């Protein structure tokens, strides 16, 4: 399974690894409390926040995906990269799309995203088919 990608930040190429360590870091930061028990909710949170275009999630994804690298960007470099992308609308849209694609590289993420999208579609009310206009005629 290819769970790696590269990203250019400040002229430097960085290897991003979306493996178990990436998921572990996400789950340790993003949890849900269910019946008093903290449960890792990394994929849920990342997927939702990317849909909401939250740049903090891009920062966390970069930092967590480079956490095991000897050569990794600093938080300041990551923030500068994100701010630069957000200055232009097209670059901003592309950034969130790219990181949505990166998320699918994480183990189990594709199944989760497919199930989440199906659940989202199923919960949306169906549109009633448009009624055909009928012409009323008076009968004699």
C-alpha positions as CSV (number, residue, x, y, z in Angstrom):
1,X,0.0,0.0,0.0
2,X,1.4,3.4,-1.0
3,X,0.7,5.7,1.9
4,X,3.3,8.3,1.1
5,X,3.2,11.6,-0.7
6,X,5.6,14.6,-1.1
7,X,4.9,18.3,-0.5
8,X,7.0,21.3,-1.4
9,X,7.2,23.8,1.4
10,X,9.5,26.8,1.0
11,X,11.4,25.2,-1.8
12,X,12.1,22.0,0.2
13,X,10.5,18.7,-0.6
14,X,9.1,16.8,2.4
15,X,7.9,13.2,2.5
16,X,4.5,12.8,4.1
17,X,3.7,9.3,5.5
18,X,0.0,8.6,6.2
19,X,0.6,5.4,8.2
20,X,-0.3,4.1,11.6
21,X,1.8,6.8,13.4
22,X,-0.1,9.5,11.6
23,X,-3.4,7.9,12.7
24,X,-2.1,7.4,16.3
25,X,-1.2,11.1,16.5
26,X,-4.6,12.2,15.1
27,X,-6.4,9.9,17.5
28,X,-4.4,11.1,20.5
29,X,-5.3,14.8,19.6
30,X,-8.9,14.3,18.5
31,X,-11.1,12.3,20.8
32,X,-14.8,11.8,21.5
33,X,-16.1,11.0,24.9
34,X,-18.6,8.2,24.8
35,X,-20.0,7.0,28.2
36,X,-17.1,8.6,29.9
37,X,-14.5,6.9,27.8
38,X,-12.2,8.8,25.4
39,X,-12.3,7.3,22.0
40,X,-10.0,8.3,19.1
41,X,-11.8,10.2,16.5
42,X,-9.0,11.3,14.2
43,X,-10.5,10.2,10.9
44,X,-13.9,11.6,11.7
45,X,-12.4,14.9,12.8
46,X,-10.0,15.3,9.9
47,X,-12.7,14.4,7.3
48,X,-15.2,16.8,8.8
49,X,-12.7,19.6,9.2
50,X,-11.4,19.3,5.7
51,X,-15.0,19.6,4.4
52,X,-15.3,22.7,6.5
53,X,-12.0,24.0,5.1
54,X,-10.4,24.4,8.5
55,X,-6.7,25.2,7.9
56,X,-5.7,23.9,11.3
57,X,-6.4,20.5,10.0
58,X,-3.9,21.0,7.1
59,X,-1.3,22.0,9.7
60,X,-1.9,19.0,11.8
61,X,-1.9,16.6,8.8
62,X,1.5,18.0,7.7
63,X,3.1,17.9,11.1
64,X,1.7,14.4,11.9
65,X,2.6,13.0,8.5
66,X,6.2,14.2,8.9
67,X,6.6,13.3,12.6
68,X,8.9,10.3,12.0
69,X,11.1,12.2,9.4
70,X,14.5,13.4,10.3
71,X,14.0,16.2,7.8
72,X,10.6,17.8,8.7
73,X,9.2,21.4,8.4
74,X,8.9,23.6,11.4
75,X,5.5,24.8,12.5
76,X,6.3,28.3,11.3
77,X,7.2,27.0,7.8
78,X,4.0,25.0,7.7
79,X,1.9,28.0,8.7
80,X,3.6,30.2,6.2
81,X,2.9,27.6,3.5
82,X,-0.8,27.4,4.5
83,X,-1.2,31.2,4.6
84,X,0.3,31.5,1.2
85,X,-2.1,28.9,-0.3
86,X,-5.1,30.6,1.4
87,X,-4.3,34.0,-0.2
88,X,-5.6,32.8,-3.6
89,X,-9.1,31.2,-3.8
90,X,-8.0,28.6,-6.5
91,X,-5.0,27.6,-4.4
92,X,-7.1,27.3,-1.3
93,X,-9.7,25.1,-3.0
94,X,-6.8,22.9,-4.4
95,X,-5.2,22.7,-1.0
96,X,-8.2,21.2,0.7
97,X,-8.8,18.9,-2.2
98,X,-5.2,17.7,-2.2
99,X,-5.3,17.0,1.6
100,X,-8.6,15.2,1.2
101,X,-6.8,13.0,-1.4
102,X,-3.9,12.6,1.0
103,X,-6.3,11.4,3.8
104,X,-7.3,8.5,1.6
105,X,-3.8,7.2,1.8
106,X,-4.1,6.4,5.6
107,X,-5.0,2.8,6.6
108,X,-8.7,2.3,6.7
109,X,-9.5,5.9,5.6
110,X,-11.0,4.9,2.2
111,X,-13.5,2.6,3.8
112,X,-14.4,5.2,6.5
113,X,-14.8,8.0,3.9
114,X,-17.0,5.9,1.7
115,X,-19.2,4.9,4.6
116,X,-19.3,8.5,5.9
117,X,-20.3,9.8,2.5
118,X,-23.0,7.1,2.1
119,X,-24.4,7.9,5.5
120,X,-24.4,11.6,4.7
121,X,-26.2,11.1,1.5
122,X,-28.7,8.7,3.1
123,X,-29.5,11.3,5.9
124,X,-30.3,14.0,3.4
125,X,-34.0,14.3,2.5
126,X,-34.9,13.2,-0.9
127,X,-36.2,15.7,-3.3
128,X,-39.8,15.0,-4.4
129,X,-40.1,14.6,-8.1
130,X,-41.5,17.6,-9.8
131,X,-45.2,17.3,-10.5
132,X,-46.2,17.6,-14.1
133,X,-48.4,20.6,-14.9
134,X,-51.8,19.4,-15.8
135,X,-54.3,21.5,-17.7
136,X,-57.7,21.6,-16.2
137,X,-60.5,21.7,-18.6
138,X,-64.1,22.5,-17.7
139,X,-66.5,19.8,-18.7
140,X,-70.0,20.7,-19.9
